[in-house]
Amino acid sequence: MTGPRSCRREEWISSISNTIRDGIFEHPFSGELHSCSIGTTLTQGRVSKTPPMPERNAQRDRRGIGRFCNDRSFTLRKFMASHDDREDDLHDLIVEASGRPELWDEVLTALIEQFGSHAGALYLHYNSGATRSAPVVTEVIPFQGYGAGMLERYNEHYHALNPFHANGSLFTPGRALTEANLKEISRDFDIAETEFFVDWCRPQNFYYTMGEILLKDDTPLTLWLNRGQRSRAYGLDEQRRFHRLSRSVLSAIRTAERLGEAQAELALAHRALEIQRVAVLTLDRAMKLRDANALAEEVLRREDGLRSRQGHIEPTDPKDAIAFRQAVHRVTMPLHGLASPDTSLTIRRPNNQFPYQVFVAATRGRKALLRFSSAETAVLTFRATSRNCAPDLSSFGAHFHLTPSELRLAEALRDGAPLPVAAKALGIGYETARSQLKAVFAKTGTQRQAELTLIISLWLNSGT
């Protein structure tokens, strides 16, 4: 006959299967958190023995507990394997988001779900330019789980009260932070009773937090997750996993910045080539068209020396066909250890027009020992304009659809004169000149006066 103590023990053992989570289970009677292990439990950081067993039933119960813990250990191993798989998938998603900004929202959603949180944000702090007491928060990806109007209230008032940011000099990038770290700076008062936590965190059910300072400079970048009152504090294992993922987020953001800079430079280069009337085509080894700028597309449409047949590029004059194929084949041959042999050839045009002098080069050299793709691309460039063309500012204005006043301002600025000086010379107000300059920037695809000056210079010299 088993006593009440044995019944309570069996009830406790059977209840573990319903309460275990993340390798931790809650004692059904004491409410303490325990780790799942055979013969011992971990209670608030202290190792203690499992509940004592009556000697009469000790051997039978040990066998039962052993079978139970073996089954549960197998379940935990399966859980941890799936847990690692989810983390690997999230790393992959973060990498992909570096080139696809629309995926950052999915990254944040996955982070919130993986760490059992209900709110999170990746955001950048910067000053609006007026005073340092009026910071503005720009969301890198949409924040999730914050109360309506809470971000505005944070910018207006509570940012200065946030102990993590107000005492940012005490925290260094490269480690996960939780509310436990605030004890280092709150020995004389209770952080949980401050205005920031009482009036901003608690109404949103932010009781536990975990974050990391990714960048610490004039514009700090931080990543934060939050849990509610019914949850528990973020554990050490969660902090380690969060740190690994935060490093991936930072790497992806830096990669995205470099890609953005490269794309901006490429856009400016495309604009400069078009202004100089340079057509650009990229072909694979089979002469199949991969890309073309607007001038090259116009040449192909008019079949002005080159044309497209079922996606493949060929000269309109059959006499140039062999030389054309040889030139493309020569620069795309995978010769190990040798540089790409750039070449050029002449392409005849119809109606006895001046022929194109086409320059052919490969997209990359042959010196790389490791390749992830054997595909090579030939880049063809040629001047798509008449030899006797002499561009001037009027043609520049017509090409970019500038108004007469905008064209006059562009001409006044082409030698590098400051905007106030140019406005005075034209007899217009500074704000009027500023408005016209914005329109010129928008129409020419430039962003600074130096770029506009370069574009004008390239246009005027494109016919020489």
Secondary structure, 3 states (H helix, E strand, C coil): CCCHHHHHHHHHHHHHHHHCECCEEECCCCCCEEECCCCEEEECCEEEECCCCCHHHHHHHHHHHHHHHHHHHHHHHHHHHHHHHHHHHHHHHHHHHCCCHHHHHHHHHHHHHHCCCCEEEEEEEEECCCCCCCEEEEECCCCECCCCCHHHHHHHCHHHHCHHHHCHHHCCCCCCEEHHHHHHCCCCCCHHHCHHHHHHHHHHCCCEEEEEEEECCCCCEEEEEEECCCCCCCCHHHHHHHHHHHHHHHHHHHHHHHHHHHHHHHHHHHHHHHHCCEEEEEECCCCEEEEECHHHHHHHHHCCCEEEECCEEEECCHHHHHHHHHHHHHHHCCCCCCCCCCEEEEECCHHHCCCEEEEEEECCCCCCCCCCCCCCCEEEEEECCCCCCCCCHHHHHHHHCCCHHHHHHHHHHCCCCCHHHHHHHHCCCHHHHHHHHHHHHHHHCCCCHHHHHHHHHHHHCCCC
